[in-house]
Amino acid sequence: MSGYAHNIIKFSDESLQEVKVDLLRLFVELEGYAVIIIDTTGNIMSWNAGAQLIYGYSLAEIIEKHISIFYTHDQIAKGQPWCNLKTARDDGRFETEEWKYKKNGTAFHAHTIITAMYNIEGKLRGFGIISRDITIQKALETENKLLREQLEQSSFKKNEITK
């Protein structure tokens, strides 16, 4: 038996509906993460306040725009937005860390998960995207790597001198 099986909670229909509303509210109000719903072709159907903060577009500005608006020219030329959606459709999920663009043209490093959403008959309805800005995290990782390399070089030089 899995470790999670004993944690299953059974809800009444009314309670389940309340949980669904609470989860929806959580996603809508989540500010550190962009939560985006797109149709099967990649056009934006909905997004939350976090997406507005991260990408800089209001809901009215972004509705029905294609997600390629967030990709670099090189990524678009390589067909990356469409390949990412194809992978999500084929595998159910696609996860990546890549450069994206904000409304003001600023590039940022994003961690993105694209999940295929199917109806009860198994027909693709669209995709859910969760994305967050990890630019600062990536910069800190790079800085830490450089500092480690400098420390190693310094240690190596010290050992060479003392030999």
C-alpha positions, 0 to 999 in steps of 0.5 A: 500500500502506498504511503499516501493511501491512508491520507485520502479524504472523502468529501461530500458533494457539497464539500468537494465543490467548496474545495474546488472553489478554494483551489481555483481561488488559490490559483487565481490569487497566487502571485509568485506564479503565473497560472495560464490556461491556453487552448489547443493551438496555444492562444491564451484563454485565461491567466491569474494575477501572478501572470500579470505581475511576471509578464506585465500584460493585463488580462485584456491585453493578453487574451487570445494572444499566442504564447509565442509572444513570450519566446525569443525570436530564435526560439520562435524560428526553431518552432519551440513554442509548438514543440513544447505544446506537442511534447505536453500533448504527447507526454501529458506534461512538459517542463523546462527552464528557458528565457522568456520575454515580458511586455516591456521587452525584458528577458527573464529566466523562467521555470515552466510546466505545461500540462495537457488537459483532456475532457472526459472522453480523452479529447485535448481541451487545452493546456495549463501552464505554471511558470515562475521567474527564476532569474535571481536564482539562476544568477545566484547559482552562477555566482556561487559556481564562480566563487567555488571555482575561484576558491578551488584555484586559490587552494590549488595555487596555495598547495603549489606554493607550499610544495 
